[in-house]
């Protein structure tokens, strides 16, 4: 298989131009050599056609967004064909159905790649797209490990391309409203946030070496990850729980969203201390290799703290719903989730109850809804210069993502650790051995 660098070089895709506008983005004059006007059509490609891809159908098919779908790409034949059938007659553009994303990167007419691949492909797929001159809508987790978060910020800066991270609650009007109110002192000084997720995931089979399923390009599925034999049922979602080659466990999979809201509300960056209690508590003899239950604590300068309560296989609604964030302040508290928010005074009296006007899936697989639609539109608008700011830039998103990586690393080494609040690096030699990962030869990131 042609390696990443050789393929991009042979494709000779020009990255001299940039498809953004507005001095607020801090781009040089040279970066404005190619500007997409507000009425110009954007050409997009879908990278990964699993459970999440359906969340993009609405914004891509909406004629108001003025986009053409050029490619539908997935390493599993039946998934890309299913997506093509679902979108038949609903989108503009002559979408080619392809197996290899590098074919998409080689097409200079593609402006945007929607990356909804397994976790280990998120950052590498994003930086390959930027190298090829594309903007990226990047699903969470934005990175498989802390080093990749740093790399994404560096690649974005080098290639003058935009990454909108897919933590779509950043675009929810109700969340934006209440976070602004918190910052303006509606609950006094916000000092603590409890983020949570509860689900009732079932038993999974014990993986065993098996023939590669029909229609699956196993080599491309692995992509940047070191090669190994296929194990049943790795490719179909269970890669989340089968070790660290491809997934980031439940914390990377779902805590990203709520921890981001918590950090946003408390206006904190990197923690100075991380502690985790986590274990596999359910179906002890099944194939699930990571923890399925986690309690994590992140302490920040200014005596602020974020707690994470994650239960993958016990759906008891400890806090009244399957997922959300509670923010405590000196004069009150706020409960916020995808359905809106409740504002309480210090006695616990409800002061305001704001219901979300747009619906977004909570713990259902795949998700999607009005928040995702707004998040995608914000992305389109910034590319066109109609808005000046991404609601979830990779600079901000990668910091929130680091919290999930800290929690996973603390679990894996079995101890708490201190963090350098200036650069986010862990002050523990054993932990820092997990800062990055080993890549398959030829797939290493090069800046």
BADOZA-383393 format. One record per residue (C-alpha): residue number from 0; y, x, z. Coordinates in steps of 0.05 Angstrom, whole numbers, plus 5000, padded with zeros to 4 digits. Layout:
BEGIN
NUM/Y/X/Z
...
END
This chain:
BEGIN
0/5000/5000/5000
1/5067/5028/4979
2/5104/5047/5042
3/5169/5015/5063
4/5217/5070/5046
5/5187/5084/4977
6/5187/5010/4959
7/5260/5000/4978
8/5280/5064/4941
9/5243/5043/4878
10/5274/4974/4881
11/5342/5007/4875
12/5376/4949/4908
13/5451/4959/4916
14/5477/4953/4987
15/5547/4976/4972
16/5576/4906/4975
17/5580/4858/5033
18/5581/4782/5033
19/5627/4768/5090
20/5700/4754/5098
21/5752/4758/5153
22/5784/4817/5187
23/5760/4788/5253
24/5691/4817/5236
25/5719/4887/5237
26/5697/4908/5167
27/5731/4962/5127
28/5768/4949/5061
29/5709/4978/5023
30/5664/4927/5055
31/5701/4871/5019
32/5680/4894/4950
33/5638/4831/4943
34/5661/4767/4977
35/5626/4701/4973
36/5678/4645/4967
37/5673/4582/5007
38/5648/4543/4946
39/5597/4595/4923
40/5523/4581/4927
41/5481/4623/4974
42/5411/4644/4952
43/5360/4644/5009
44/5288/4663/5020
45/5238/4641/5072
46/5198/4697/5105
47/5141/4667/5145
48/5116/4596/5136
49/5083/4581/5203
50/5103/4530/5255
51/5177/4548/5257
52/5192/4543/5182
53/5200/4467/5184
54/5263/4476/5227
55/5298/4504/5165
56/5281/4448/5117
57/5340/4405/5137
58/5397/4456/5130
59/5367/4486/5067
60/5358/4419/5034
61/5426/4392/5055
62/5469/4393/4992
63/5531/4403/5035
64/5506/4473/5052
65/5505/4492/4978
66/5444/4538/4978
67/5388/4553/4930
68/5318/4569/4955
69/5292/4628/4914
70/5229/4649/4951
71/5176/4621/4997
72/5137/4679/5026
73/5078/4683/5073
74/5017/4728/5079
75/4972/4667/5086
76/4963/4630/5020
77/4954/4561/5049
78/5017/4567/5091
79/5063/4586/5035
80/5032/4533/4990
81/5040/4480/5044
82/5113/4497/5051
83/5124/4495/4976
84/5092/4426/4974
85/5135/4401/5032
86/5199/4424/4998
87/5181/4402/4928
88/5238/4361/4899
89/5279/4368/4963
90/5315/4434/4951
91/5353/4466/4895
92/5333/4532/4864
93/5268/4552/4831
94/5231/4577/4891
95/5177/4628/4875
96/5117/4627/4921
97/5098/4698/4939
98/5054/4738/4986
99/5093/4803/4993
100/5162/4801/5025
101/5180/4867/4991
102/5183/4828/4925
103/5238/4786/4957
104/5276/4847/4983
105/5275/4876/4912
106/5313/4816/4884
107/5387/4832/4887
108/5405/4759/4877
109/5379/4739/4946
110/5435/4735/4998
111/5397/4713/5060
112/5327/4720/5089
113/5303/4672/5143
114/5254/4713/5184
115/5203/4670/5222
116/5145/4718/5222
117/5103/4740/5282
118/5141/4781/5334
119/5121/4850/5310
120/5152/4835/5241
121/5219/4809/5268
122/5259/4873/5274
123/5225/4912/5218
124/5233/4853/5171
125/5306/4848/5190
126/5324/4921/5179
127/5285/4922/5113
128/5325/4862/5091
129/5391/4895/5110
130/5371/4959/5074
131/5361/4915/5013
132/5430/4882/5020
133/5411/4816/5054
134/5438/4779/5113
135/5385/4756/5163
136/5372/4694/5204
137/5325/4724/5255
138/5281/4683/5300
139/5271/4701/5372
140/5248/4748/5399
141/5293/4791/5357
142/5252/4852/5375
143/5182/4871/5396
144/5208/4924/5445
145/5274/4949/5473
146/5283/5005/5423
147/5281/4955/5365
148/5340/4917/5396
149/5381/4981/5394
150/5359/4994/5323
151/5379/4925/5299
152/5450/4935/5323
153/5452/5003/5289
154/5424/4977/5223
155/5473/4918/5222
156/5531/4966/5231
157/5506/5015/5179
158/5494/4963/5124
159/5551/4915/5141
160/5504/4856/5142
161/5500/4799/5191
162/5443/4778/5236
163/5444/4710/5269
164/5392/4709/5324
165/5353/4644/5329
166/5370/4625/5400
167/5400/4560/5374
168/5425/4532/5440
169/5484/4578/5431
170/5507/4528/5378
171/5497/4465/5421
172/5566/4433/5433
173/5547/4411/5503
174/5522/4481/5522
175/5585/4512/5494
176/5628/4462/5532
177/5596/4471/5600
178/5592/4547/5595
179/5666/4549/5579
180/5679/4505/5640
181/5637/4551/5684
182/5677/4610/5659
183/5740/4571/5676
184/5716/4560/5748
185/5689/4489/5748
186/5635/4510/5799
187/5676/4566/5831
188/5646/4635/5822
189/5578/4630/5787
190/5530/4676/5824
191/5459/4656/5808
192/5418/4624/5752
193/5347/4599/5752
194/5316/4596/5683
195/5249/4562/5673
196/5195/4540/5625
197/5132/4499/5638
198/5076/4483/5588
199/5003/4464/5589
200/4974/4512/5539
201/4898/4507/5537
202/4840/4554/5534
203/4836/4603/5476
204/4774/4635/5448
205/4754/4706/5463
206/4772/4746/5400
207/4715/4779/5363
208/4714/4822/5300
209/4706/4774/5242
210/4716/4770/5166
211/4788/4763/5145
212/4802/4689/5132
213/4806/4668/5059
214/4877/4674/5032
215/4903/4721/5087
216/4932/4788/5070
217/4911/4822/5135
218/4944/4888/5116
219/5012/4855/5106
220/5003/4812/5168
221/4998/4876/5208
222/5055/4908/5168
223/5090/4957/5215
224/5036/4953/5268
225/4979/5005/5270
226/4918/4981/5231
227/4856/4952/5265
228/4799/4906/5246
229/4812/4831/5241
230/4792/4790/5302
231/4782/4716/5301
232/4830/4677/5313
233/4886/4728/5313
234/4930/4707/5255
235/4939/4634/5275
236/4988/4634/5334
237/4939/4665/5384
238/4968/4733/5367
239/5019/4713/5420
240/4966/4724/5475
241/4919/4776/5445
242/4949/4841/5470
243/5015/4875/5454
244/5003/4895/5381
245/5037/4833/5354
246/5064/4790/5410
247/5112/4793/5469
248/5076/4743/5514
249/5109/4679/5538
250/5170/4714/5563
251/5187/4740/5495
252/5164/4676/5463
253/5205/4627/5504
254/5244/4658/5562
255/5292/4687/5510
256/5327/4620/5504
257/5338/4604/5578
258/5352/4675/5600
259/5405/4678/5546
260/5439/4616/5574
261/5435/4645/5644
262/5466/4711/5624
263/5519/4675/5583
264/5538/4631/5642
265/5541/4688/5692
266/5578/4735/5644
267/5533/4793/5659
268/5504/4847/5614
269/5448/4893/5638
270/5416/4884/5706
271/5412/4942/5756
272/5344/4922/5783
273/5283/4884/5757
274/5223/4858/5796
275/5165/4817/5770
276/5105/4780/5798
277/5059/4758/5742
278/4985/4746/5730
279/4935/4708/5689
280/4921/4647/5733
281/4884/4598/5688
282/4820/4600/5646
283/4805/4669/5674
284/4748/4684/5626
285/4781/4662/5561
286/4813/4707/5509
287/4884/4705/5536
288/4900/4778/5552
289/4969/4774/5584
290/4997/4738/5643
291/5005/4663/5638
292/5049/4656/5700
293/5110/4697/5717
294/5166/4700/5768
295/5219/4752/5751
296/5283/4772/5786
297/5341/4808/5753
298/5397/4833/5798
299/5465/4849/5768
300/5529/4883/5791
301/5575/4837/5829
302/5518/4809/5871
303/5494/4763/5815
304/5422/4746/5802
305/5379/4712/5749
306/5310/4685/5765
307/5257/4668/5714
308/5201/4618/5730
309/5151/4616/5672
310/5088/4575/5672
311/5050/4575/5607
312/4990/4534/5630
313/5016/4489/5684
314/5065/4436/5660
315/5088/4412/5728
316/5162/4398/5719
317/5186/4436/5780
318/5259/4426/5761
319/5253/4358/5727
320/5239/4380/5655
321/5197/4428/5615
322/5252/4479/5604
323/5324/4492/5624
324/5372/4532/5666
325/5406/4518/5733
326/5471/4555/5748
327/5496/4559/5820
328/5568/4572/5839
329/5608/4575/5903
330/5635/4505/5892
331/5579/4469/5855
332/5522/4476/5806
333/5502/4459/5735
334/5436/4438/5704
335/5435/4451/5628
336/5380/4444/5576
337/5373/4423/5504
338/5388/4351/5522
339/5457/4365/5552
340/5480/4381/5622
341/5494/4354/5691
342/5551/4380/5734
343/5545/4375/5810
344/5594/4388/5866
345/5574/4429/5926
346/5545/4368/5962
347/5499/4353/5903
348/5539/4294/5876
349/5537/4286/5801
350/5608/4296/5774
351/5591/4293/5700
352/5529/4277/5659
353/5536/4297/5586
354/5479/4278/5539
355/5468/4318/5476
356/5487/4282/5412
357/5437/4323/5372
358/5363/4326/5389
359/5324/4392/5392
360/5251/4402/5407
361/5235/4429/5476
362/5165/4454/5489
363/5134/4428/5424
364/5107/4481/5377
365/5154/4499/5321
366/5213/4460/5346
367/5274/4446/5305
368/5329/4394/5305
369/5404/4386/5306
370/5418/4450/5345
371/5381/4492/5294
372/5418/4457/5238
373/5485/4474/5270
374/5463/4545/5283
375/5444/4555/5210
376/5509/4524/5186
377/5549/4571/5231
378/5511/4629/5199
379/5527/4604/5129
380/5600/4593/5147
381/5610/4662/5175
382/5579/4693/5113
383/5627/4653/5070
384/5687/4670/5114
385/5697/4598/5136
386/5684/4616/5209
387/5701/4683/5242
388/5645/4689/5293
389/5570/4682/5296
390/5548/4639/5354
391/5492/4688/5369
392/5507/4757/5340
393/5453/4809/5346
394/5498/4850/5391
395/5496/4794/5444
396/5426/4768/5428
397/5393/4836/5435
398/5421/4844/5505
399/5390/4778/5527
400/5325/4798/5493
401/5323/4861/5534
402/5314/4819/5597
403/5248/4794/5569
404/5227/4865/5553
405/5245/4889/5623
406/5201/4833/5652
407/5142/4851/5607
408/5148/4925/5622
409/5152/4913/5697
410/5089/4871/5692
411/5053/4923/5650
412/5068/4982/5696
413/5059/4941/5759
414/5124/4957/5794
415/5198/4942/5798
416/5251/4990/5771
417/5325/5006/5767
418/5365/5000/5702
419/5426/5038/5678
420/5478/4983/5672
421/5518/5023/5621
422/5466/5030/5567
423/5408/4986/5590
424/5358/5044/5595
425/5305/5040/5650
426/5307/5092/5706
427/5232/5100/5708
428/5193/5150/5666
429/5130/5108/5663
430/5170/5046/5642
431/5207/5085/5588
432/5141/5103/5555
433/5141/5029/5534
434/5212/5030/5508
435/5189/5034/5436
436/5123/5028/5398
437/5078/5066/5350
438/5086/5045/5277
439/5037/5048/5221
440/5051/5110/5180
441/5104/5097/5127
442/5135/5038/5165
443/5176/5077/5215
444/5250/5057/5219
445/5298/5108/5188
446/5373/5106/5198
END
